[in-house]
């Protein structure tokens, strides 16, 4: 996996460094001033790694003298007790960057680990697990990257990257057809149109509107099977992307892998992920680099 450390991510790192007041670390300075240290990031649970490039960027920003070497890269699984990364550099600098780097990596790895568990719930199904825009404010690039590390895929990045006509839009327009007609007048030709429907009776209307993606929202397994059959039998059916959404738990996914959905969107991947447990252990600190 590759993550570009964009100016926006650099701003997040700088914000974290600023709020932690690392230049005024009165504790570490009292014990380790002038010393060179070696440390390890150690897994305290099984997890899927996400955030290695951010960890490197944090420590580089704190002190360019710090060297960071990960045992494996993002997307790899680690087991409890394994060394995730090895670091060396000025001891005070290592301790200054510790919590900031771990905050980024632990949350991102939490998203990746949760995503991997949802992907596993689908078994060998061709249906893909995708995220939503229910991300931590300011962290969207990191949250969505973490989903990729966990084996998931990304839904639209923001409001500008795709048309999604939901119930409120349909209510305002009066019908699915009218809602689609209005957005076609303004949306770029390269943007696909998605329509959300919550009843099988509205499938034909969504198809006739010309929508390229149809979201089956909060439907039962039986309703989804019926809706998928209607879509696939339509003359455009083979080219329509079918999405399942609404209260998609891991338990539900186990029963939806054979329904014929192309994607299942899961907001929980990013809004309900728990940070994984990783700690930094200082293994050596002395007066010289050697």
Backbone as CSV, one residue per row, in Angstrom:
resi,resn,N_x,N_y,N_z,CA_x,CA_y,CA_z,C_x,C_y,C_z
1,UNK,0.842,-1.191,0.000,0.000,0.000,0.000,0.883,1.250,0.000
2,UNK,0.397,2.290,-0.648,1.155,3.540,-0.690,0.265,4.700,-0.258
3,UNK,0.772,5.520,0.622,0.066,6.717,1.060,0.918,7.940,0.794
4,UNK,0.390,8.852,-0.001,1.073,10.120,-0.256,0.839,11.047,0.928
5,UNK,1.920,11.516,1.529,1.799,12.449,2.647,1.547,13.836,2.066
6,UNK,0.285,14.146,1.900,-0.142,15.394,1.276,0.011,16.572,2.238
7,UNK,-0.069,17.794,1.720,-0.034,18.963,2.610,-1.115,18.903,3.684
8,UNK,-2.262,18.329,3.367,-3.339,18.230,4.367,-2.940,17.289,5.492
9,UNK,-2.285,16.168,5.151,-1.832,15.245,6.192,-0.692,15.876,6.989
10,UNK,0.167,16.603,6.306,1.235,17.311,7.016,0.655,18.314,8.006
11,UNK,-0.445,18.948,7.628,-1.098,19.882,8.553,-1.613,19.158,9.791
12,UNK,-2.174,17.953,9.603,-2.646,17.170,10.744,-1.490,16.823,11.675
13,UNK,-0.360,16.447,11.078,0.816,16.106,11.879,1.304,17.328,12.645
14,UNK,1.382,18.463,11.971,1.836,19.692,12.629,0.885,20.108,13.747
15,UNK,-0.422,19.908,13.511,-1.405,20.239,14.539,-1.199,19.366,15.772
16,UNK,-0.952,18.074,15.538,-0.738,17.149,16.649,0.534,17.494,17.415
17,UNK,1.587,17.851,16.687,2.852,18.237,17.327,2.670,19.517,18.136
18,UNK,1.923,20.457,17.555,1.705,21.734,18.226,0.904,21.553,19.516
19,UNK,-0.150,20.747,19.470,-0.989,20.609,20.660,-0.298,19.813,21.760
20,UNK,0.723,19.015,21.398,1.441,18.252,22.408,2.629,19.013,22.994
21,UNK,2.906,20.186,22.467,3.971,21.048,23.017,5.272,20.264,23.217
22,UNK,5.731,19.600,22.157,6.877,18.703,22.319,8.171,19.447,22.678
23,UNK,8.232,20.717,22.383,9.435,21.460,22.730,9.554,21.755,24.211
24,UNK,8.509,21.431,24.954,8.506,21.701,26.393,8.308,20.413,27.183
25,UNK,8.907,19.325,26.675,8.809,18.031,27.341,9.730,18.037,28.552
26,UNK,9.210,18.500,29.669,10.049,18.652,30.869,10.432,17.302,31.469
27,UNK,9.678,16.246,31.154,9.976,14.932,31.733,11.160,14.276,31.051
28,UNK,11.080,14.064,29.731,12.132,13.353,29.013,13.453,14.093,29.062
29,UNK,13.407,15.424,28.955,14.625,16.222,28.965,15.400,16.026,30.262
30,UNK,14.686,15.827,31.353,15.338,15.677,32.654,16.109,14.364,32.766
31,UNK,15.687,13.349,31.997,16.299,12.025,32.126,17.265,11.676,31.003
32,UNK,16.980,12.155,29.770,17.696,11.622,28.617,18.390,12.679,27.753
33,UNK,18.588,13.849,28.233,19.219,14.898,27.436,20.579,14.436,26.919
34,UNK,20.781,14.554,25.585,22.062,14.203,24.984,22.262,12.731,24.709
35,UNK,21.285,11.889,25.044,21.464,10.446,24.851,20.878,9.980,23.518
36,UNK,21.387,8.827,23.067,20.915,8.186,21.834,20.195,6.898,22.230
37,UNK,19.020,6.669,21.626,18.246,5.515,22.053,17.788,4.619,20.920
38,UNK,17.411,3.411,21.311,16.803,2.449,20.398,15.480,2.004,21.020
39,UNK,14.459,1.909,20.165,13.139,1.552,20.672,12.426,0.639,19.691
40,UNK,11.379,-0.006,20.182,10.566,-0.887,19.346,9.087,-0.558,19.541
41,UNK,8.327,-0.648,18.452,6.878,-0.595,18.535,6.411,-2.041,18.617
42,UNK,5.671,-2.367,19.658,5.303,-3.754,19.939,3.785,-3.920,19.929
43,UNK,3.306,-4.954,19.236,1.872,-5.243,19.166,1.389,-5.819,20.489
44,UNK,0.337,-5.242,21.045,-0.264,-5.761,22.271,-1.531,-6.561,21.970
45,UNK,-1.815,-6.725,20.672,-2.952,-7.527,20.223,-2.717,-7.879,18.764
46,UNK,-3.516,-8.786,18.218,-3.470,-9.078,16.786,-4.124,-7.921,16.041
47,UNK,-3.529,-7.494,14.927,-4.123,-6.386,14.170,-3.558,-6.320,12.763
48,UNK,-4.201,-5.510,11.927,-3.727,-5.229,10.571,-3.140,-3.824,10.565
49,UNK,-1.938,-3.701,10.084,-1.229,-2.422,10.128,-1.720,-1.430,9.088
50,UNK,-1.899,-0.191,9.520,-2.120,0.948,8.625,-1.498,2.173,9.292
51,UNK,-0.762,2.955,8.507,-0.199,4.190,9.037,1.309,4.255,9.121
52,UNK,2.009,3.268,8.580,3.477,3.297,8.626,4.052,4.577,8.008
53,UNK,3.548,5.036,6.842,4.093,6.271,6.275,3.863,7.491,7.178
54,UNK,2.767,7.486,7.915,2.480,8.608,8.812,3.425,8.577,10.008
55,UNK,3.691,7.386,10.518,4.647,7.259,11.624,6.012,7.798,11.196
56,UNK,6.441,7.424,10.003,7.733,7.924,9.505,7.701,9.452,9.389
57,UNK,6.595,9.975,8.875,6.480,11.422,8.682,6.466,12.169,10.012
58,UNK,5.819,11.583,11.017,5.783,12.219,12.343,7.185,12.316,12.921
59,UNK,7.903,11.210,12.923,9.238,11.227,13.515,10.201,12.087,12.708
60,UNK,10.032,12.113,11.391,10.881,12.978,10.566,10.631,14.438,10.891
61,UNK,9.389,14.767,11.186,9.031,16.150,11.535,9.538,16.507,12.928
62,UNK,9.492,15.543,13.845,9.972,15.777,15.209,11.485,15.933,15.226
63,UNK,12.177,15.032,14.503,13.643,15.070,14.466,14.120,14.237,13.273
64,UNK,14.701,14.871,12.252,15.182,14.140,11.064,16.243,13.092,11.379
65,UNK,16.826,13.137,12.556,17.867,12.169,12.908,17.283,10.803,13.264
66,UNK,15.976,10.743,13.484,15.355,9.475,13.865,15.216,8.558,12.654
67,UNK,15.576,7.297,12.823,15.418,6.284,11.786,14.308,5.325,12.203
68,UNK,13.414,5.028,11.256,12.281,4.138,11.522,12.292,3.009,10.507
69,UNK,12.264,1.765,10.981,12.259,0.605,10.091,11.122,-0.340,10.503
70,UNK,10.119,-0.461,9.656,9.005,-1.368,9.926,9.370,-2.778,9.495
71,UNK,8.913,-3.742,10.270,9.155,-5.146,9.949,8.382,-5.560,8.697
72,UNK,7.149,-5.062,8.583,6.316,-5.277,7.398,5.526,-4.003,7.145
73,UNK,5.011,-3.859,5.931,4.363,-2.611,5.569,2.840,-2.679,5.748
74,UNK,2.182,-1.568,5.478,0.741,-1.455,5.650,-0.006,-2.565,4.913
75,UNK,-1.034,-3.068,5.570,-1.822,-4.160,5.022,-1.406,-5.515,5.582
76,UNK,-0.258,-5.547,6.245,0.238,-6.799,6.827,-0.406,-7.043,8.186
77,UNK,-0.553,-8.312,8.530,-1.117,-8.690,9.822,0.010,-8.920,10.825
78,UNK,-0.205,-8.441,12.049,0.747,-8.653,13.138,0.039,-9.381,14.275
79,UNK,0.787,-10.196,14.993,0.232,-10.917,16.123,0.715,-10.314,17.432
80,UNK,-0.061,-10.567,18.459,0.272,-10.064,19.787,1.711,-10.440,20.162
81,UNK,2.475,-9.457,20.595,3.858,-9.679,21.011,4.893,-9.431,19.931
82,UNK,4.476,-9.320,18.677,5.430,-9.093,17.590,5.964,-7.662,17.600
83,UNK,7.212,-7.521,17.154,7.791,-6.193,16.946,7.270,-5.668,15.610
84,UNK,6.677,-4.501,15.637,6.102,-3.891,14.445,7.140,-3.022,13.732
85,UNK,7.931,-2.287,14.516,8.941,-1.405,13.928,10.071,-1.189,14.925
86,UNK,11.224,-0.846,14.395,12.386,-0.539,15.226,12.825,0.894,14.921
87,UNK,13.145,1.620,15.960,13.513,3.023,15.816,14.823,3.294,16.541
88,UNK,15.545,4.288,16.026,16.714,4.774,16.737,16.899,6.250,16.461
89,UNK,17.461,6.937,17.437,17.677,8.374,17.312,17.856,8.994,18.679
90,UNK,17.943,10.309,18.771,18.044,10.971,20.075,16.888,10.527,20.974
91,UNK,17.194,10.057,22.147,16.179,9.489,23.029,15.058,10.470,23.323
92,UNK,15.404,11.699,23.593,14.378,12.706,23.885,13.430,12.858,22.694
93,UNK,13.961,12.848,21.491,13.136,12.994,20.283,12.210,11.793,20.093
94,UNK,12.739,10.596,20.378,11.897,9.398,20.281,10.697,9.510,21.211
95,UNK,10.937,9.967,22.420,9.862,10.072,23.402,8.907,11.223,23.077
96,UNK,9.436,12.259,22.475,8.573,13.374,22.085,7.572,12.961,20.996
97,UNK,8.042,12.138,20.075,7.169,11.740,18.968,6.330,10.509,19.232
98,UNK,6.614,9.806,20.328,5.963,8.514,20.602,4.443,8.580,20.549
99,UNK,3.833,9.413,21.393,2.376,9.415,21.500,1.715,9.906,20.217
100,UNK,2.316,10.900,19.571,1.741,11.424,18.333,1.727,10.347,17.263
101,UNK,2.864,9.674,17.082,2.952,8.625,16.066,1.986,7.486,16.368
102,UNK,1.911,7.081,17.623,1.027,5.988,17.991,-0.443,6.368,17.832
103,UNK,-0.786,7.611,18.129,-2.178,8.039,17.963,-2.632,7.851,16.518
104,UNK,-1.787,8.245,15.590,-2.118,8.071,14.175,-2.205,6.582,13.825
105,UNK,-1.181,5.834,14.173,-1.113,4.435,13.755,-2.171,3.575,14.428
106,UNK,-2.455,3.835,15.685,-3.415,3.000,16.397,-4.830,3.175,15.843
107,UNK,-5.215,4.421,15.548,-6.554,4.608,14.975,-6.618,4.033,13.564
108,UNK,-5.627,4.346,12.732,-5.647,3.850,11.363,-5.639,2.322,11.328
109,UNK,-4.847,1.709,12.183,-4.800,0.246,12.235,-6.112,-0.324,12.773
110,UNK,-6.781,0.429,13.637,-8.087,-0.002,14.113,-9.096,-0.079,12.987
111,UNK,-9.071,0.928,12.109,-9.958,0.928,10.938,-9.610,-0.236,10.014
112,UNK,-8.323,-0.438,9.772,-7.891,-1.533,8.888,-8.275,-2.888,9.455
113,UNK,-8.113,-3.060,10.760,-8.419,-4.337,11.406,-9.911,-4.631,11.369
114,UNK,-10.720,-3.622,11.649,-12.169,-3.808,11.591,-12.615,-4.112,10.166
115,UNK,-12.036,-3.391,9.199,-12.367,-3.644,7.795,-12.037,-5.078,7.406
116,UNK,-10.876,-5.553,7.815,-10.463,-6.924,7.489,-11.452,-7.945,8.036
117,UNK,-12.037,-7.659,9.194,-12.993,-8.601,9.776,-14.293,-8.614,8.980
118,UNK,-14.686,-7.484,8.420,-15.886,-7.436,7.579,-15.632,-8.139,6.247
119,UNK,-14.455,-7.924,5.691,-14.097,-8.601,4.437,-14.098,-10.116,4.649
120,UNK,-13.556,-10.553,5.769,-13.502,-11.984,6.069,-14.905,-12.577,6.218
121,UNK,-15.838,-11.766,6.717,-17.209,-12.254,6.914,-17.874,-12.620,5.591
122,UNK,-17.427,-12.005,4.491,-17.997,-12.308,3.177,-17.377,-13.548,2.540
123,UNK,-16.328,-14.057,3.141,-15.705,-15.271,2.609,-15.168,-15.060,1.204
124,UNK,-15.486,-15.991,0.295,-14.978,-15.914,-1.072,-15.952,-15.226,-2.025
125,UNK,-16.901,-14.500,-1.485,-17.871,-13.763,-2.310,-17.166,-12.698,-3.143
126,UNK,-17.738,-12.395,-4.304,-17.214,-11.340,-5.168,-17.681,-9.958,-4.723
127,UNK,-18.578,-9.914,-3.763,-19.074,-8.640,-3.238,-17.973,-7.937,-2.460
128,UNK,-17.813,-6.646,-2.697,-16.777,-5.874,-2.019,-17.352,-5.062,-0.863
129,UNK,-16.554,-4.906,0.182,-16.911,-4.046,1.309,-16.343,-2.662,1.039
130,UNK,-17.193,-1.629,1.144,-16.730,-0.260,0.907,-17.078,0.622,2.106
131,UNK,-16.369,1.730,2.208,-16.584,2.661,3.309,-17.655,3.694,2.958
132,UNK,-17.802,4.698,3.815,-18.735,5.796,3.579,-18.008,7.105,3.894
133,UNK,-18.759,8.206,3.945,-18.184,9.501,4.331,-18.289,9.734,5.830
134,UNK,-18.616,8.698,6.585,-18.719,8.812,8.048,-17.330,8.657,8.658
135,UNK,-16.492,9.639,8.360,-15.092,9.602,8.767,-14.822,10.642,9.846
136,UNK,-13.695,10.502,10.512,-13.286,11.487,11.510,-12.976,12.799,10.793
137,UNK,-13.596,13.923,11.191,-13.348,15.196,10.507,-11.860,15.504,10.368
138,UNK,-11.452,15.806,9.142,-10.058,16.105,8.865,-9.215,14.889,8.534
139,UNK,-9.734,13.712,8.848,-8.979,12.466,8.693,-9.435,11.650,7.495
140,UNK,-10.247,12.175,6.615,-10.851,11.334,5.582,-9.816,10.576,4.754
141,UNK,-8.760,11.257,4.337,-7.740,10.578,3.530,-7.119,9.414,4.304
142,UNK,-6.894,9.619,5.604,-6.281,8.572,6.419,-7.264,7.437,6.682
143,UNK,-8.514,7.780,6.986,-9.525,6.747,7.236,-9.755,5.881,6.000
144,UNK,-9.877,6.525,4.850,-10.149,5.765,3.631,-8.929,4.946,3.196
145,UNK,-7.749,5.464,3.417,-6.541,4.688,3.142,-6.493,3.459,4.051
146,UNK,-6.862,3.623,5.311,-6.850,2.515,6.255,-7.827,1.421,5.837
147,UNK,-8.972,1.819,5.267,-9.933,0.837,4.757,-9.281,-0.006,3.658
148,UNK,-8.525,0.632,2.771,-7.816,-0.102,1.721,-6.815,-1.085,2.324
149,UNK,-6.137,-0.663,3.382,-5.162,-1.540,4.030,-5.832,-2.785,4.597
150,UNK,-7.098,-2.649,4.984,-7.833,-3.779,5.539,-8.485,-4.658,4.496
151,UNK,-8.270,-4.341,3.215,-8.833,-5.158,2.146,-10.170,-4.668,1.637
152,UNK,-10.635,-3.527,2.144,-11.876,-2.949,1.654,-11.633,-2.041,0.469
153,UNK,-12.684,-1.361,0.041,-12.593,-0.420,-1.076,-13.264,0.890,-0.672
154,UNK,-13.028,1.913,-1.452,-13.556,3.239,-1.130,-14.804,3.586,-1.922
155,UNK,-15.774,4.157,-1.221,-16.953,4.753,-1.865,-16.524,6.168,-2.274
156,UNK,-17.471,7.022,-2.651,-17.096,8.367,-3.083,-16.341,9.087,-1.963
157,UNK,-15.380,9.924,-2.370,-14.516,10.593,-1.401,-15.222,11.772,-0.751
158,UNK,-15.967,12.516,-1.541,-16.679,13.680,-1.012,-17.892,13.974,-1.883
159,UNK,-18.590,15.058,-1.595,-19.816,15.379,-2.317,-19.582,15.692,-3.788
160,UNK,-18.351,16.066,-4.128,-18.045,16.436,-5.507,-17.651,15.242,-6.372
161,UNK,-17.381,14.109,-5.753,-16.833,12.983,-6.516,-17.881,11.986,-6.987
162,UNK,-19.130,12.265,-6.755,-20.172,11.371,-7.231,-21.541,11.896,-6.856
163,UNK,-22.547,11.566,-7.660,-23.927,11.962,-7.383,-24.609,10.840,-6.614
164,UNK,-25.160,11.165,-5.450,-25.943,10.195,-4.700,-27.293,10.821,-4.353
165,UNK,-28.309,10.346,-5.017,-29.651,10.865,-4.804,-30.327,10.046,-3.714
166,UNK,-30.565,10.696,-2.567,-31.144,10.020,-1.418,-32.609,10.404,-1.258
167,UNK,-33.235,9.897,-0.196,-34.673,10.087,-0.008,-35.084,11.556,0.045
168,UNK,-34.261,12.390,0.673,-34.611,13.811,0.760,-34.571,14.495,-0.605
169,UNK,-33.613,14.086,-1.443,-33.545,14.657,-2.792,-34.774,14.236,-3.605
170,UNK,-35.144,12.971,-3.475,-36.301,12.461,-4.225,-37.576,13.157,-3.768
171,UNK,-37.696,13.359,-2.459,-38.876,14.046,-1.927,-38.960,15.472,-2.444
172,UNK,-37.800,16.140,-2.532,-37.786,17.525,-3.011,-38.115,17.608,-4.495
173,UNK,-37.661,16.621,-5.269,-37.890,16.637,-6.715,-39.268,16.105,-7.098
174,UNK,-39.822,15.249,-6.247,-41.131,14.690,-6.539,-41.099,13.280,-7.074
175,UNK,-39.963,12.867,-7.652,-39.819,11.510,-8.170,-38.352,11.221,-8.432
176,UNK,-38.034,9.940,-8.573,-36.665,9.550,-8.893,-36.262,10.103,-10.254
177,UNK,-37.153,9.972,-11.229,-36.853,10.428,-12.595,-36.537,11.913,-12.626
178,UNK,-37.318,12.705,-11.902,-37.101,14.152,-11.899,-35.813,14.501,-11.162
179,UNK,-35.520,13.768,-10.098,-34.281,14.020,-9.354,-33.066,13.746,-10.225
180,UNK,-33.102,12.628,-10.966,-31.995,12.289,-11.862,-31.884,13.308,-12.983
181,UNK,-33.010,13.725,-13.536,-32.994,14.712,-14.623,-32.309,16.005,-14.174
182,UNK,-32.613,16.444,-12.970,-32.039,17.709,-12.469,-30.531,17.616,-12.300
183,UNK,-30.053,16.515,-11.727,-28.612,16.431,-11.512,-27.865,16.240,-12.824
184,UNK,-28.496,15.599,-13.805,-27.845,15.419,-15.109,-27.573,16.774,-15.769
185,UNK,-28.393,17.771,-15.461,-28.221,19.101,-16.049,-26.972,19.800,-15.521
186,UNK,-26.500,19.378,-14.338,-25.391,20.078,-13.696,-24.141,19.225,-13.503
187,UNK,-24.326,17.937,-13.287,-23.177,17.079,-12.975,-22.285,16.872,-14.203
188,UNK,-20.982,16.800,-14.021,-20.071,16.503,-15.136,-20.416,15.152,-15.757
189,UNK,-20.162,15.008,-17.032,-20.511,13.757,-17.717,-19.711,12.567,-17.186
190,UNK,-18.587,12.847,-16.549,-17.730,11.772,-16.057,-18.176,11.229,-14.699
191,UNK,-19.173,11.868,-14.085,-19.633,11.461,-12.757,-20.835,10.537,-12.867
192,UNK,-20.759,9.389,-12.206,-21.887,8.461,-12.227,-22.977,8.886,-11.240
193,UNK,-24.201,8.487,-11.552,-25.343,8.834,-10.713,-25.802,7.605,-9.936
194,UNK,-25.915,7.760,-8.626,-26.414,6.701,-7.762,-27.748,7.119,-7.171
195,UNK,-28.676,6.176,-7.109,-29.993,6.432,-6.535,-30.223,5.465,-5.382
196,UNK,-30.665,6.009,-4.265,-30.997,5.197,-3.099,-32.485,4.868,-3.116
197,UNK,-32.809,3.576,-2.965,-34.207,3.175,-2.868,-34.376,2.271,-1.656
198,UNK,-35.543,2.328,-1.036,-35.782,1.541,0.170,-36.935,0.555,0.019
199,UNK,-37.385,0.362,-1.230,-38.476,-0.580,-1.483,-38.299,-1.209,-2.856
200,UNK,-38.620,-2.481,-2.967,-38.490,-3.196,-4.237,-39.336,-2.528,-5.314
201,UNK,-40.460,-1.946,-4.893,-41.374,-1.318,-5.846,-40.735,-0.144,-6.595
202,UNK,-39.625,0.374,-6.085,-38.995,1.542,-6.705,-37.820,1.156,-7.602
203,UNK,-37.520,-0.127,-7.690,-36.388,-0.576,-8.500,-36.566,-0.184,-9.957
204,UNK,-37.720,-0.463,-10.526,-37.959,-0.171,-11.945,-37.844,1.323,-12.221
205,UNK,-38.319,2.127,-11.299,-38.230,3.580,-11.460,-36.775,4.021,-11.495
206,UNK,-35.960,3.446,-10.622,-34.531,3.789,-10.594,-33.851,3.346,-11.882
207,UNK,-34.223,2.182,-12.393,-33.646,1.684,-13.641,-34.011,2.572,-14.816
208,UNK,-35.268,2.934,-14.909,-35.727,3.747,-16.027,-35.167,5.161,-15.985
209,UNK,-34.744,5.595,-14.820,-34.170,6.940,-14.693,-32.780,7.020,-15.315
210,UNK,-32.158,5.845,-15.523,-30.819,5.813,-16.100,-29.703,5.799,-15.078
211,UNK,-30.029,5.600,-13.814,-29.013,5.572,-12.761,-27.996,4.459,-13.022
212,UNK,-26.721,4.785,-12.843,-25.661,3.787,-13.044,-25.435,2.932,-11.805
213,UNK,-25.805,3.445,-10.633,-25.639,2.722,-9.374,-26.963,2.779,-8.630
214,UNK,-27.403,1.639,-8.132,-28.643,1.588,-7.353,-28.323,1.042,-5.965
215,UNK,-28.645,1.843,-4.954,-28.417,1.439,-3.577,-29.706,0.861,-2.995
216,UNK,-29.616,-0.358,-2.485,-30.738,-1.000,-1.812,-30.564,-0.749,-0.322
217,UNK,-31.338,0.178,0.193,-31.121,0.664,1.559,-32.086,0.016,2.545
218,UNK,-31.512,-0.544,3.603,-32.308,-1.139,4.687,-33.329,-2.161,4.202
219,UNK,-32.911,-2.993,3.279,-33.772,-4.070,2.799,-33.382,-5.383,3.452
220,UNK,-34.351,-6.288,3.533,-34.077,-7.625,4.041,-33.344,-8.437,2.974
221,UNK,-32.829,-9.587,3.353,-32.152,-10.460,2.396,-33.105,-10.831,1.253
222,UNK,-34.333,-11.181,1.596,-35.313,-11.582,0.580,-35.618,-10.430,-0.373
223,UNK,-35.747,-9.229,0.158,-36.013,-8.065,-0.686,-34.838,-7.777,-1.609
224,UNK,-33.620,-7.934,-1.093,-32.440,-7.699,-1.922,-32.367,-8.705,-3.066
225,UNK,-32.651,-9.962,-2.773,-32.628,-10.986,-3.820,-33.622,-10.637,-4.923
226,UNK,-34.809,-10.203,-4.533,-35.837,-9.826,-5.505,-35.395,-8.612,-6.321
227,UNK,-34.835,-7.612,-5.639,-34.402,-6.391,-6.318,-33.260,-6.671,-7.294
228,UNK,-32.295,-7.487,-6.871,-31.164,-7.829,-7.737,-31.659,-8.531,-8.993
229,UNK,-32.611,-9.435,-8.847,-33.146,-10.164,-10.003,-33.798,-9.207,-10.999
230,UNK,-34.546,-8.243,-10.499,-35.202,-7.264,-11.379,-34.160,-6.450,-12.133
231,UNK,-33.134,-6.021,-11.435,-32.094,-5.189,-12.057,-31.346,-5.978,-13.132
232,UNK,-30.929,-7.189,-12.812,-30.127,-7.962,-13.751,-30.910,-8.371,-14.998
233,UNK,-32.226,-8.468,-14.875,-33.052,-8.839,-16.024,-33.341,-7.657,-16.943
234,UNK,-33.029,-6.454,-16.470,-33.264,-5.256,-17.279,-32.207,-5.181,-18.384
235,UNK,-32.519,-4.499,-19.474,-31.578,-4.402,-20.596,-30.270,-3.734,-20.216
236,UNK,-30.270,-2.870,-19.206,-29.037,-2.242,-18.712,-28.482,-2.948,-17.485
237,UNK,-29.179,-3.977,-17.051,-28.876,-4.586,-15.761,-27.456,-5.052,-15.546
238,UNK,-26.816,-5.537,-16.585,-25.454,-6.055,-16.444,-24.447,-4.959,-16.138
239,UNK,-24.826,-3.721,-16.452,-23.891,-2.601,-16.276,-24.215,-1.738,-15.064
240,UNK,-25.260,-2.092,-14.333,-25.640,-1.328,-13.144,-24.903,-1.884,-11.928
241,UNK,-24.306,-0.998,-11.152,-23.656,-1.394,-9.900,-24.730,-1.435,-8.815
242,UNK,-24.809,-2.550,-8.109,-25.817,-2.709,-7.061,-25.138,-2.668,-5.695
243,UNK,-25.621,-1.758,-4.868,-25.047,-1.557,-3.539,-26.063,-1.906,-2.460
244,UNK,-25.591,-2.612,-1.438,-26.411,-2.862,-0.263,-25.951,-1.957,0.858
245,UNK,-26.904,-1.410,1.615,-26.536,-0.466,2.665,-27.569,-0.513,3.783
246,UNK,-27.186,-0.028,4.951,-28.106,0.079,6.064,-27.946,-1.019,7.092
247,UNK,-27.397,-0.661,8.256,-27.246,-1.622,9.363,-26.498,-2.868,8.934
248,UNK,-25.371,-2.666,8.259,-24.594,-3.800,7.769,-23.572,-4.248,8.823
249,UNK,-23.972,-5.215,9.633,-23.090,-5.788,10.640,-22.337,-6.970,10.044
250,UNK,-21.313,-7.441,10.749,-20.577,-8.616,10.264,-21.481,-9.834,10.188
251,UNK,-22.409,-9.952,11.137,-23.317,-11.091,11.129,-24.200,-11.069,9.883
252,UNK,-24.660,-9.879,9.489,-25.488,-9.777,8.284,-24.691,-10.104,7.037
253,UNK,-23.441,-9.667,6.999,-22.633,-9.892,5.799,-22.456,-11.380,5.514
254,UNK,-22.430,-12.186,6.544,-22.272,-13.636,6.351,-23.417,-14.212,5.527
255,UNK,-24.578,-13.549,5.569,-25.751,-14.042,4.849,-26.007,-13.307,3.538
256,UNK,-25.134,-12.366,3.172,-25.379,-11.559,1.983,-24.369,-11.794,0.866
257,UNK,-23.401,-12.651,1.094,-22.364,-12.871,0.092,-22.861,-13.469,-1.202
258,UNK,-23.984,-14.185,-1.152,-24.493,-14.851,-2.355,-25.726,-14.180,-2.940
259,UNK,-26.011,-12.968,-2.496,-27.220,-12.263,-2.952,-27.044,-11.685,-4.354
260,UNK,-25.799,-11.360,-4.715,-25.537,-10.763,-6.023,-25.230,-9.288,-5.975
261,UNK,-24.991,-8.766,-4.776,-24.611,-7.355,-4.634,-23.178,-7.154,-5.132
262,UNK,-22.931,-6.003,-5.729,-21.562,-5.675,-6.143,-20.765,-5.134,-4.968
263,UNK,-21.398,-4.280,-4.181,-20.720,-3.683,-3.030,-21.680,-3.607,-1.845
264,UNK,-21.117,-3.599,-0.660,-21.871,-3.356,0.563,-21.160,-2.239,1.302
265,UNK,-21.858,-1.141,1.545,-21.245,-0.002,2.240,-21.495,-0.121,3.739
266,UNK,-20.429,0.124,4.506,-20.476,-0.058,5.953,-19.915,1.188,6.641
267,UNK,-20.774,1.971,7.237,-20.324,3.171,7.938,-19.483,2.858,9.153
268,UNK,-19.729,1.700,9.771,-19.015,1.332,10.994,-17.510,1.209,10.798
269,UNK,-17.068,0.951,9.565,-15.626,0.794,9.327,-14.843,1.980,9.846
270,UNK,-15.412,3.163,9.698,-14.691,4.374,10.108,-15.306,5.089,11.303
271,UNK,-16.615,4.917,11.526,-17.184,5.645,12.666,-17.216,4.839,13.961
272,UNK,-16.925,3.538,13.877,-16.997,2.713,15.089,-15.745,1.874,15.343
273,UNK,-14.672,2.167,14.641,-13.441,1.397,14.841,-12.765,1.790,16.148
274,UNK,-12.251,0.798,16.848,-11.497,1.047,18.076,-10.005,1.030,17.773
275,UNK,-9.268,1.919,18.402,-7.822,1.953,18.206,-7.201,0.643,18.683
276,UNK,-6.215,0.151,17.943,-5.535,-1.071,18.365,-4.504,-0.731,19.430
277,UNK,-4.030,-1.756,20.117,-3.106,-1.566,21.230,-1.674,-1.844,20.778
278,UNK,-0.900,-0.785,20.663,0.518,-0.872,20.306,1.276,0.041,21.261
279,UNK,2.420,-0.379,21.707,3.206,0.467,22.612,4.640,0.595,22.111
280,UNK,5.292,1.659,22.517,6.709,1.838,22.202,7.526,1.496,23.438
281,UNK,8.508,0.618,23.269,9.374,0.204,24.365,10.796,0.687,24.095
282,UNK,11.320,1.497,25.000,12.704,1.951,24.883,13.609,0.807,25.306
283,UNK,14.441,0.332,24.393,15.293,-0.824,24.673,16.692,-0.429,25.118
284,UNK,17.137,0.769,24.719,18.508,1.171,25.037,18.606,2.690,24.956
285,UNK,19.342,3.281,25.868,19.626,4.718,25.818,20.994,4.948,26.423
286,UNK,21.860,5.564,25.612,23.235,5.780,26.091,23.734,7.123,25.590
287,UNK,24.972,7.422,25.929,25.506,8.726,25.603,25.988,8.883,24.191
288,UNK,25.956,7.796,23.375,26.464,7.904,22.021,25.634,7.062,21.067
289,UNK,25.725,7.376,19.766,24.987,6.662,18.748,25.443,5.219,18.648
290,UNK,26.710,4.982,18.864,27.226,3.622,18.745,26.764,2.718,19.868
